[in-house]
Amino acid sequence: QVQLTESGGGLVQAGGSLRLSCAASGRTFSRFAVGWFRQAPGKEREFVVTVSWSGGRTYFADSVKGRFTISRDNTKNLVYLQMNSLKPEDTAVYYCAADLTDLTRASNWHQPSYYPYWGQGTQVTVSS
């Protein structure tokens, strides 16, 4: 079992930046792939990015490529989502999620069903 807690959300103007954090407790976090998803009101949960347990492999949604980066510090049980050049359409609740399987051997890492562990989410609002 692993518990995830997101933080760092808030209100920012278009073009601004935010850094979200995903803190983990419980099982050895360094063995987990971690993904970020987002969900806007009235829309389905959407894949944003995922990172392998080592940090060596990442996959991004096309909508955030070049603007968002992901990193992790396994010594601190933290994963960071750096969001730059934010747009109003980035407004959503952002969730981090974790899974123990080998990201590089999977093809469904972009689907919420791949991740059994989820945080409660943090709101990101980008004003125009």
C-alpha positions in Angstrom: 0.0 0.0 0.0 1.2 3.5 -0.7 -0.5 6.8 0.2 -0.1 9.8 -2.1 -0.6 13.5 -1.3 -0.5 16.3 -3.8 0.3 19.9 -3.1 1.3 23.1 -4.8 -1.9 23.9 -6.7 -3.3 27.4 -6.8 -4.4 30.3 -9.0 -2.0 31.6 -11.6 -2.3 33.9 -14.6 -1.8 32.5 -18.1 1.8 32.3 -19.0 2.8 31.6 -15.4 4.2 28.6 -13.6 3.4 26.2 -10.8 5.2 23.3 -9.3 3.1 20.5 -8.0 4.5 17.9 -5.6 3.4 14.3 -4.9 4.5 13.0 -1.6 4.3 9.3 -0.9 4.3 7.2 2.3 4.0 3.5 2.9 5.7 1.0 0.6 9.1 1.6 -1.0 8.2 4.5 -3.3 11.3 4.2 -5.3 9.9 1.1 -7.0 6.8 2.8 -8.2 6.0 4.4 -11.6 4.2 7.7 -10.9 1.8 9.5 -13.2 0.0 12.8 -13.2 -3.6 13.1 -14.5 -6.0 16.0 -14.5 -9.7 16.4 -14.6 -11.6 19.5 -15.5 -15.3 19.9 -14.6 -17.5 17.8 -16.8 -14.6 16.1 -18.5 -13.0 12.7 -18.1 -9.7 12.3 -16.2 -6.9 13.0 -18.7 -3.3 11.7 -18.8 -0.6 14.4 -18.4 2.7 12.6 -17.8 4.3 9.6 -16.2 7.8 8.7 -15.0 9.4 5.3 -14.4 10.7 4.3 -11.0 14.2 5.4 -11.8 13.2 8.7 -13.5 14.9 7.5 -16.6 11.8 7.1 -18.7 9.0 9.7 -19.1 6.0 10.0 -21.4 4.1 13.2 -21.9 0.7 14.1 -23.3 1.0 16.1 -26.5 -0.9 18.9 -24.9 1.9 19.6 -22.3 5.0 18.6 -24.2 7.6 21.4 -24.0 5.8 23.1 -21.1 5.7 20.6 -18.3 8.5 18.6 -16.8 8.5 15.8 -14.3 11.2 14.8 -11.8 11.5 12.6 -8.8 13.6 12.4 -5.7 13.3 8.9 -4.3 15.4 9.8 -1.2 12.6 12.1 -0.2 9.6 10.1 -1.7 8.7 13.0 -3.8 7.7 13.5 -7.5 7.5 17.0 -8.9 5.5 18.3 -11.8 6.9 21.6 -13.1 4.3 23.4 -15.2 5.4 26.4 -17.3 3.6 28.6 -19.8 0.3 27.7 -18.3 -2.9 28.2 -20.3 -6.5 28.5 -19.2 -7.2 25.1 -20.6 -4.7 23.6 -18.1 -7.3 24.4 -15.4 -8.2 21.2 -13.6 -7.8 19.1 -10.5 -4.4 17.4 -10.8 -3.9 13.9 -9.4 -0.8 11.9 -8.9 -1.0 8.1 -9.2 1.4 5.2 -8.7 1.9 1.7 -9.8 4.4 -1.0 -9.1 4.7 -2.6 -12.5 7.5 -1.8 -14.9 6.5 1.2 -16.9 8.7 0.3 -19.8 6.9 -3.1 -20.3 3.4 -1.6 -20.3 1.4 0.0 -23.1 -1.5 1.4 -21.0 0.4 3.8 -18.8 -1.7 6.6 -20.1 -4.9 5.1 -18.7 -6.2 5.8 -15.2 -6.9 2.1 -14.8 -3.1 1.3 -14.9 -2.6 3.0 -11.5 -4.1 1.4 -8.4 -3.0 4.2 -6.0 -4.2 7.8 -6.2 -4.0 11.0 -4.3 -6.9 13.3 -3.5 -5.9 15.9 -6.0 -4.9 19.6 -6.0 -6.7 22.4 -7.9 -4.9 24.3 -10.5 -6.7 27.4 -11.9 -5.2 29.4 -14.8 -6.8 32.8 -15.4 -6.8 34.4 -18.8 
